[in-house]
Amino acid sequence: MKLKVWLRHFYSDYFWLGIVLILLSIILRLQFPDMDLCSMVLTDFCYTVGTTILVAYIFTLTSGNSEFIAKITSLLRTVVLDRTFLGNIDSKGKRDALSALIKPSEAERQLYSQIGRYYDLFINHTLKVTEKCVRSDYTVEARAYKKNGVVEIEQRFNYRLHPTVNGYTDVTIRLDDQDGTYKYIRVFGPNGKKLYDEVPEINEVEHSGSMIPEVKVPLKEIGAKASHLHISICAVEEGYDHWALVTFQAMEPTDGFNYYLECEKGLQVCLANTFIHGTKFNVFNNNESIRKIHFSCHEWFNEGTGLVVVISEHSPLRETVHEPSENSGSQSVRIGDVPLTQPQVGLRHEPRQS
């Protein structure tokens, strides 16, 4: 403690000395503007020494402050160790940083000169995720049954929707089946309050050469300032007299997914495929029955991931299934006599949002 007081007293004396030297050099310059070379050098030397003493005094007092030391330590940790400053730069800065970090080596460029475009493609795709309304806790409960001699599929979609950096946008929801209908579309706020519960006006629009039902939901207005929204949709689509094709494809990045399908008496699952890229999908079923099936994924997956299920009244034929190698990225499982292959290709379904 005595040493600290003595140092402060010592530097305080030199602080005033620095002020005196600076003021003295300024006064000499003003009083003797035509001084000779030696006098000018001595005057400038006094000014420099005075400035140095003053800066040293201020820095010494500041560096001895515990708050200053803690601030510098935190700054060094942020920059050198945690690198959290990278998360606070703008999108262009992040893209430039990633492009500088993730780029092909010279050896890779010699093998294929355009390999850099492949890296840029995934960098841009990753950074655009903040421009999309991503979903989490996605659950679909589907039921297959016969009505008026036609196989129908009722699906209930429930998920949590998160806003983009600019908030929510109005969405357009479409079904692939031109005879498909919506039973309800509901939107709930973070506190569970119902914000929307109706089926908007259905418009028939042309898509892929056929007319399909389309509705628009004003989420931009409904979800203003909401941290997230809970979306619930019930839709019914028709198949044919004895079979139906059920498809699902995610249209936005999704964190966590469960799809439950149950067939009523007389119908059964004949074929099921998942279409994935870099994600593990689990398939569960009752080996004694092929009327129920459950698909689950407990990680992030990108748009394009999906599944397809064929439902029919007739029993499928027993067939031999090729078992691909582990490196192929696909797998085969069996439901009773039904092969369930999981290739990495894609079909599309879900109430499409754009």
Secondary structure, 3 states (H helix, E strand, C coil): CHHHHHHHHHHHHHHHHHHHHHHHHHHHHHHCCCCCHHHHHHHHHHHHHHHHHHHHHHHHHHHCCHHHHHHHHHHHHHHHHHCHHHHHCCHHHHHHHHHHHCCCCHHHHHHCCCHHHHHHHHHHHHHHHHHCCCEEEEEEEEEEEEECCEEEEEEEEEEEECCECCECCCEEEECCCCCCEEEEEEEECCCCCEEEEECCCCEEEEECCEEEEEEEECHHHHCCCCCCEEEEEEEEEECCCCEEEEEEECCCCEEEEEEEEEECCCCEEEEEEEECCCCCCEEEECCCCCCEEEEEEEEEECCCCEEEEEEECCCCCCCCCCCCCHHHCCEEEEECCEEEEECCCCCCCCCEEC
